[in-house]
Amino acid sequence: MFVAVSLQAGCMGSAGDLPFVSRLNSGADTQVSTPQSSAALLQTPTNNDETLNSESAVIQGLLARKSVLPSGSAYEQVTTSVLAANARATETELRAARLRAEAASKNWLPTIGPSVSLNSLGDIISQIVVEQVIFDNGRKKGERAFAKADVEVAAVALAEDTNERVATGLGLYLNAAEGRETAQLHRVTQREMEHFEYIMNERVRGGVSDMSDLNVIRQQTAEIRASIAASEETAATALAELNAMSIAPQNDVRGHQTLNISASEAQPLVVTRANAEKERTIAQSSIDRANQLPGIGAQASIGENGGAGITAGGANIGFGTGARLKSIEAAKEAAGRVVAQANEDSNRTLRSLEGRVASTNRQAQEASGLTAQAKTNLDLFREQYEAGRRPVMDVVGVYETFAARQNAEITLKYDALRLQIELARVQGVLADGDQI
């Protein structure tokens, strides 16, 4: 009888299953050592993993994401290093959720436990009690759905954590690269200003120029030295922070690339999380609804005075039951509205980032044109100065304009690169999903 009832209960609902592939399952191509925590995760697969992977649209979507970082680039080197040193706390939560899902997938089977009681004559009666749910208004099915959605939420959290870490590492790398490039530009400017300072100093000594012009040039040179120090400190700080979160020093990594990415590359992770949380909320609502209604079960005891029978019971229906059921349905509607709001917010964010990337790229191109124009003016002023038709201070002023245009071009270039990385982070495509 219990075998038949168990099979019937199993047919009343099915559970999903899922494993989440660790980034460390990359085989011989892995260039970094495998952290023990992640190795342990690989060695503890659950029997529910394959089913969950195949049945979960969320997991399939996460696994299908491909990194937009160019293969073999400096970006990829930095990413590999920062991920290899990742503590991956969210991975532990995913492992726990997978084990909970495996446990829930078997909740339709009968439960077995001991029962010990003392009768009125002082005799101890011990029995083995077997219980099987026949009809529970969908509570067991809801528990399986909740456990599956819980795995999906944990998987999205791991993807978010990984992409956030990659974005942080790449941001620090770009800060260091920008600091180095800016410092190099300031050094060139310093050499030119020191040359002008020497010329002006000789002119003052010869009584041709005024001392005030020399003081102006000396002040400008001192400001450039301060800018060099500030840029070098910025680069050193960013590099030290990057090395602190990497498995190997990144001091010798050089280069940057423009990412080929648009706002429609992938569904934003915040929307994916909202969908997973909606399914979890709906499953919890099903459990709450079932808890408000009576159910039917079968029970058998083996031992002294053993027997079997059908039981009916559960929650008592009262005057407030209807209102409680309506509130549960309202929770489902609220979860759907949260997803709609997440879609709206993420679309606004993506369009904003896409527009800012295009705008910054355009400004960088304009800055490049202005730099070329400033260089032409500088060359013209130099020729006129050497011909004796321009004073030194006119050339100094034009050179300052040229240096400022170069500095603005560098700033805009790196701003555009950072915005591209942020756009990729929002969409969760800074790392391959099957490697996460």
C-alpha positions as CSV (number, residue, x, y, z in Angstrom):
1,M,0.0,0.0,0.0
2,F,2.8,2.4,0.9
3,V,4.7,1.7,-2.3
4,A,1.6,2.6,-4.3
5,V,0.9,5.7,-2.3
6,S,4.5,6.8,-2.6
7,L,4.4,6.4,-6.4
8,Q,1.2,8.3,-6.6
9,A,2.5,11.2,-4.5
10,G,5.6,11.3,-6.7
11,C,3.5,11.8,-9.8
12,M,1.7,14.7,-8.3
13,G,4.7,17.0,-8.7
14,S,8.3,17.0,-10.0
15,A,11.3,18.7,-8.8
16,G,14.0,20.3,-10.8
17,D,17.7,19.7,-10.4
18,L,20.9,21.5,-11.1
19,P,24.6,21.6,-10.8
20,F,26.5,24.8,-11.2
21,V,29.7,24.3,-13.1
22,S,32.7,25.7,-11.3
23,R,35.2,27.9,-13.1
24,L,37.8,25.4,-12.0
25,N,36.5,22.7,-14.3
26,S,38.6,24.1,-17.1
27,G,40.9,21.1,-17.4
28,A,44.5,21.4,-18.6
29,D,44.1,25.0,-19.9
30,T,43.8,26.4,-16.4
31,Q,46.8,28.6,-15.8
32,V,46.4,29.1,-12.1
33,S,46.2,26.8,-9.0
34,T,42.9,25.6,-7.8
35,P,41.7,26.9,-4.4
36,Q,40.8,24.1,-2.0
37,S,37.3,25.4,-1.4
38,S,36.5,25.3,-5.1
39,A,38.1,21.9,-5.5
40,A,36.0,20.6,-2.7
41,L,32.9,22.0,-4.5
42,L,33.8,20.0,-7.7
43,Q,34.3,16.9,-5.6
44,T,30.8,17.1,-4.0
45,P,28.3,16.9,-6.9
46,T,24.7,16.1,-6.0
47,N,22.5,13.6,-7.7
48,N,20.1,16.5,-8.5
49,D,22.6,18.6,-10.5
50,E,22.1,17.3,-14.0
51,T,18.3,17.6,-13.9
52,L,18.5,21.1,-12.5
53,N,20.9,22.2,-15.1
54,S,18.7,20.9,-17.9
55,E,15.4,22.1,-16.5
56,S,16.4,25.6,-15.2
57,A,16.1,28.4,-17.7
58,V,18.0,30.7,-15.3
59,I,20.9,28.3,-15.0
60,Q,21.0,27.7,-18.8
61,G,21.1,31.4,-19.4
62,L,24.0,31.9,-16.9
63,L,26.0,29.0,-18.5
64,A,25.5,30.4,-22.0
65,R,27.0,33.8,-21.2
66,K,30.3,34.5,-23.0
67,S,33.0,36.9,-21.9
68,V,33.5,40.0,-24.1
69,L,37.1,40.3,-22.9
70,P,39.5,39.7,-25.9
71,S,41.3,36.4,-25.6
72,G,45.0,36.6,-24.7
73,S,44.6,40.3,-23.8
74,A,45.9,42.2,-20.8
75,Y,42.3,42.2,-19.6
76,E,42.1,38.4,-19.6
77,Q,45.4,38.2,-17.7
78,V,44.1,40.4,-15.0
79,T,40.8,38.6,-14.9
80,T,42.4,35.2,-14.6
81,S,44.6,36.4,-11.7
82,V,41.9,38.1,-9.7
83,L,39.5,35.2,-10.0
84,A,42.1,32.7,-9.0
85,A,42.5,34.5,-5.7
86,N,38.8,34.9,-5.1
87,A,37.5,33.6,-1.8
88,R,34.2,32.8,-3.5
89,A,32.0,33.0,-0.4
90,T,28.9,32.9,-2.6
91,E,30.1,29.6,-4.0
92,T,29.6,28.1,-0.5
93,E,26.0,29.3,-0.5
94,L,25.4,27.7,-3.9
95,R,26.7,24.4,-2.7
96,A,24.4,24.5,0.3
97,A,21.4,25.4,-2.0
98,R,22.3,22.5,-4.2
99,L,22.3,20.1,-1.3
100,R,19.0,21.5,-0.1
101,A,17.5,21.0,-3.5
102,E,18.7,17.4,-3.6
103,A,17.0,16.8,-0.2
104,A,13.8,18.5,-1.3
105,S,13.7,16.4,-4.5
106,K,13.0,13.3,-2.3
107,N,10.4,14.9,-0.1
108,W,7.6,12.9,-1.7
109,L,9.0,9.7,-0.3
110,P,7.7,8.3,3.0
111,T,9.3,9.3,6.2
112,I,10.4,6.7,8.8
113,G,11.0,7.4,12.5
114,P,10.8,5.9,16.0
115,S,8.0,6.4,18.4
116,V,8.5,5.7,22.2
117,S,5.6,6.2,24.6
118,L,4.6,5.2,28.2
119,N,1.2,3.8,28.8
120,S,-1.0,4.1,31.8
121,L,0.3,0.8,33.2
122,G,3.9,2.1,33.1
123,D,4.9,0.0,30.2
124,I,7.2,1.5,27.5
125,I,5.9,1.0,24.0
126,S,8.3,1.5,21.1
127,Q,7.3,1.5,17.4
128,I,8.6,2.4,14.0
129,V,6.3,4.9,12.4
130,V,6.0,5.2,8.6
131,E,4.2,8.3,7.2
132,Q,3.3,9.2,3.7
133,V,1.5,12.3,2.4
134,I,-1.3,11.5,0.0
135,F,-2.7,15.0,-0.6
136,D,-1.2,18.2,0.8
137,N,-2.6,20.9,-1.5
138,G,0.7,21.1,-3.3
139,R,3.0,21.8,-0.3
140,K,5.6,19.2,-1.1
141,K,5.6,20.3,-4.8
142,G,6.0,23.9,-3.5
143,E,9.0,22.9,-1.4
144,R,10.7,21.3,-4.4
145,A,10.1,24.4,-6.5
146,F,11.3,26.7,-3.7
147,A,14.6,24.7,-3.4
148,K,15.1,24.8,-7.1
149,A,14.5,28.6,-7.2
150,D,16.9,28.9,-4.2
151,V,19.6,27.3,-6.2
152,E,18.9,29.7,-9.1
153,V,19.1,32.7,-6.8
154,A,22.4,31.4,-5.4
155,A,23.8,30.9,-8.9
156,V,22.9,34.4,-9.9
157,A,24.6,35.7,-6.8
158,L,27.8,33.8,-7.7
159,A,27.7,35.3,-11.2
160,E,27.1,38.8,-9.8
161,D,30.0,38.4,-7.3
162,T,32.3,37.1,-10.0
163,N,31.5,39.9,-12.5
164,E,31.8,42.5,-9.7
165,R,35.3,41.2,-8.8
166,V,36.4,41.2,-12.4
167,A,35.1,44.8,-12.9
168,T,36.9,45.9,-9.7
169,G,40.2,44.3,-10.8
170,L,40.0,45.8,-14.3
171,G,39.1,49.2,-12.9
172,L,42.2,49.2,-10.7
173,Y,44.3,48.1,-13.7
174,L,43.0,51.0,-15.8
175,N,43.6,53.4,-13.0
176,A,47.2,52.2,-12.8
177,A,47.6,52.4,-16.6
178,E,46.1,55.9,-16.7
179,G,48.4,57.0,-13.9
180,R,51.4,55.7,-15.7
181,E,50.5,57.3,-19.0
182,T,49.6,60.6,-17.4
183,A,52.9,60.7,-15.5
184,Q,54.8,60.0,-18.7
185,L,53.0,62.9,-20.4
186,H,53.9,65.2,-17.5
187,R,57.5,64.2,-17.7
188,V,57.7,65.2,-21.4
189,T,56.0,68.5,-20.5
190,Q,58.4,69.0,-17.7
191,R,61.4,68.6,-20.0
192,E,60.0,71.2,-22.4
193,M,59.2,73.6,-19.6
194,E,62.7,73.2,-18.1
195,H,64.1,74.1,-21.6
196,F,61.9,77.2,-21.6
197,E,63.0,78.0,-18.1
198,Y,66.7,77.8,-19.2
199,I,66.1,80.1,-22.2
200,M,64.2,82.6,-20.0
201,N,66.9,82.5,-17.3
202,E,69.6,83.3,-19.9
203,R,67.5,86.2,-21.2
204,V,67.0,87.6,-17.7
205,R,70.7,87.3,-17.1
206,G,71.3,89.2,-20.3
207,G,68.8,91.9,-19.4
208,V,66.5,91.1,-22.3
209,S,63.5,89.7,-20.4
210,D,61.8,90.5,-17.1
211,M,62.2,88.4,-13.9
212,S,58.5,88.0,-13.6
213,D,58.3,85.9,-16.8
214,L,60.9,83.6,-15.3
215,N,59.0,83.2,-12.1
216,V,55.9,82.3,-14.0
217,I,57.7,79.5,-15.9
218,R,59.3,78.2,-12.6
219,Q,55.9,78.1,-11.0
220,Q,54.4,76.2,-13.9
221,T,57.4,73.7,-13.8
222,A,56.8,73.2,-10.1
223,E,53.1,72.4,-10.7
224,I,54.1,69.9,-13.4
225,R,56.4,68.1,-10.9
226,A,53.5,68.0,-8.4
227,S,51.3,66.5,-11.1
228,I,53.9,63.8,-11.9
229,A,54.1,62.8,-8.2
230,A,50.3,62.7,-8.0
231,S,50.0,60.5,-11.1
232,E,52.7,58.1,-9.9
233,E,51.1,57.8,-6.5
234,T,47.7,57.1,-8.1
235,A,49.3,54.4,-10.3
236,A,51.2,52.9,-7.4
237,T,48.1,52.8,-5.1
238,A,45.9,51.2,-7.8
239,L,48.6,48.6,-8.6
240,A,49.1,47.7,-5.0
241,E,45.4,47.2,-4.5
242,L,45.2,45.1,-7.7
243,N,48.1,43.0,-6.5
244,A,46.4,42.5,-3.2
245,M,43.4,40.9,-4.8
246,S,45.4,38.9,-7.4
247,I,47.1,35.6,-7.2
248,A,50.3,37.0,-8.9
249,P,51.7,40.5,-9.3
250,Q,50.4,42.5,-12.2
251,N,53.2,45.0,-12.4
252,D,54.3,44.0,-15.9
253,V,50.9,43.7,-17.5
254,R,50.4,46.4,-20.2
255,G,47.9,47.3,-22.8
256,H,44.2,48.0,-23.1
257,Q,41.5,47.2,-25.6
258,T,38.1,48.5,-26.7
259,L,35.4,46.1,-25.9
260,N,32.9,45.1,-28.6
261,I,29.8,45.3,-26.5
262,S,26.3,46.8,-26.8
263,A,23.3,47.2,-24.4
264,S,21.7,44.1,-25.9
265,E,24.6,41.7,-25.2
266,A,22.8,39.7,-22.5
267,Q,20.0,40.1,-19.9
268,P,21.2,42.2,-17.0
269,L,22.0,40.1,-13.9
270,V,19.7,42.2,-11.8
271,V,16.7,41.1,-14.0
272,T,17.9,37.5,-13.9
273,R,18.0,37.7,-10.1
274,A,14.5,39.2,-10.0
275,N,13.1,36.4,-12.1
276,A,14.7,33.8,-9.9
277,E,13.4,35.5,-6.7
278,K,10.0,35.7,-8.3
279,E,9.9,32.0,-8.8
280,R,11.1,31.5,-5.2
281,T,8.4,33.8,-3.9
282,I,5.7,32.0,-5.9
283,A,6.9,28.7,-4.5
284,Q,6.8,30.1,-1.0
285,S,3.3,31.3,-1.6
286,S,2.3,27.8,-2.7
287,I,3.7,26.4,0.6
288,D,2.0,29.1,2.6
289,R,-1.3,28.4,0.9
290,A,-1.0,24.6,1.5
291,N,-0.3,25.3,5.1
292,Q,-3.7,27.0,5.4
293,L,-5.6,24.0,4.2
294,P,-6.1,20.4,5.6
295,G,-4.5,17.4,3.9
296,I,-4.6,13.7,3.8
297,G,-1.9,11.2,4.7
298,A,-1.3,7.6,5.5
299,Q,0.5,6.2,8.6
300,A,1.6,2.8,9.6
301,S,3.4,1.7,12.8
302,I,5.5,-1.5,13.2
303,G,5.9,-2.9,16.7
304,E,3.7,-3.5,19.7
305,N,0.1,-2.5,19.0
306,G,1.2,-1.6,15.4
307,G,-1.3,-0.8,12.6
308,A,-2.0,1.3,9.6
309,G,-4.6,3.9,8.6
310,I,-5.5,7.1,6.8
311,T,-5.2,10.4,8.6
312,A,-6.7,13.8,7.7
313,G,-5.8,17.0,9.3
314,G,-3.5,20.0,9.1
315,A,-4.4,23.6,9.6
316,N,-7.8,24.5,10.9
317,I,-10.0,26.7,8.6
318,G,-11.2,29.8,10.4
319,F,-13.0,33.1,9.5
320,G,-9.6,34.7,8.5
321,T,-8.6,31.9,6.2
322,G,-10.0,33.6,3.1
323,A,-8.1,36.8,3.8
324,R,-4.9,34.9,4.4
325,L,-5.3,33.1,1.0
326,K,-5.9,36.4,-0.7
327,S,-2.7,37.9,0.8
328,I,-0.7,35.0,-0.4
329,E,-2.0,35.6,-4.0
330,A,-1.1,39.2,-3.6
331,A,2.4,38.3,-2.8
332,K,2.7,36.5,-6.2
333,E,1.5,39.6,-8.0
334,A,4.0,41.7,-6.1
335,A,6.8,39.5,-7.1
336,G,5.8,39.9,-10.8
337,R,5.8,43.7,-10.3
338,V,9.3,43.6,-8.9
339,V,10.5,41.9,-12.0
340,A,8.8,44.5,-14.2
341,Q,10.4,47.3,-12.1
342,A,13.8,45.6,-12.4
343,N,13.4,45.4,-16.2
344,E,12.6,49.1,-16.4
345,D,15.5,50.2,-14.1
346,S,18.0,48.0,-15.9
347,N,16.9,49.2,-19.3
348,R,17.4,52.8,-18.1
349,T,20.8,51.9,-16.8
350,L,21.8,50.2,-20.0
351,R,20.7,53.0,-22.2
352,S,22.4,55.5,-20.0
353,L,25.7,53.6,-20.1
354,E,25.4,53.0,-23.9
355,G,24.8,56.7,-24.4
356,R,27.7,57.7,-22.1
357,V,30.1,55.3,-23.9
358,A,29.2,56.7,-27.3
359,S,29.4,60.3,-26.0
360,T,32.8,59.7,-24.3
361,N,34.2,58.0,-27.4
362,R,33.0,61.0,-29.5
363,Q,34.6,63.4,-27.1
364,A,37.9,61.4,-27.1
365,Q,37.9,61.6,-30.9
366,E,37.3,65.3,-30.8
367,A,40.0,65.7,-28.2
368,S,42.4,63.9,-30.5
369,G,41.6,66.3,-33.3
370,L,42.1,69.3,-30.9
371,T,45.4,67.9,-29.8
372,A,46.6,67.6,-33.4
373,Q,45.4,71.2,-34.0
374,A,47.2,72.4,-30.9
375,K,50.4,70.6,-32.1
376,T,50.2,72.5,-35.4
377,N,49.8,75.8,-33.6
378,L,52.8,75.0,-31.4
379,D,55.0,74.1,-34.4
380,L,54.0,77.4,-36.0
381,F,54.8,79.4,-32.9
382,R,58.2,77.7,-32.6
383,E,59.1,78.6,-36.1
384,Q,58.0,82.2,-35.5
385,Y,60.0,82.3,-32.2
386,E,63.1,81.0,-33.9
387,A,62.7,83.6,-36.6
388,G,62.5,86.3,-33.9
389,R,58.8,87.2,-34.5
390,R,57.4,85.7,-31.2
391,P,58.5,86.1,-27.6
392,V,59.2,83.0,-25.5
393,M,56.1,83.4,-23.3
394,D,53.8,83.1,-26.4
395,V,55.4,79.7,-27.1
396,V,55.1,78.7,-23.5
397,G,51.3,79.5,-23.5
398,V,50.7,77.5,-26.7
399,Y,52.7,74.6,-25.3
400,E,50.5,74.6,-22.1
401,T,47.4,74.4,-24.3
402,F,48.9,71.5,-26.3
403,A,49.8,69.6,-23.0
404,A,46.3,70.2,-21.6
405,R,44.7,68.8,-24.8
406,Q,46.9,65.7,-24.5
407,N,45.9,65.2,-20.9
408,A,42.2,65.6,-21.7
409,E,42.5,63.0,-24.5
410,I,44.0,60.5,-22.0
411,T,41.3,61.1,-19.5
412,L,38.5,60.7,-22.0
413,K,40.1,57.5,-23.4
414,Y,40.2,55.8,-20.0
415,D,36.7,57.0,-19.0
416,A,35.3,55.3,-22.1
417,L,37.1,52.1,-21.3
418,R,35.7,52.1,-17.7
419,L,32.2,52.7,-19.0
420,Q,32.5,49.7,-21.4
421,I,33.6,47.5,-18.4
422,E,30.6,48.8,-16.4
423,L,28.3,48.0,-19.2
424,A,29.7,44.5,-19.4
425,R,29.4,44.1,-15.6
426,V,25.7,45.0,-15.6
427,Q,25.1,42.4,-18.2
428,G,27.3,39.8,-16.5
429,V,29.6,39.1,-19.5
430,L,33.0,39.8,-18.0
431,A,33.6,36.1,-17.5
432,D,32.3,32.9,-19.3
433,G,29.3,31.5,-17.5
434,D,30.5,27.9,-17.8
435,Q,33.8,28.9,-16.2
436,I,32.1,30.6,-13.3
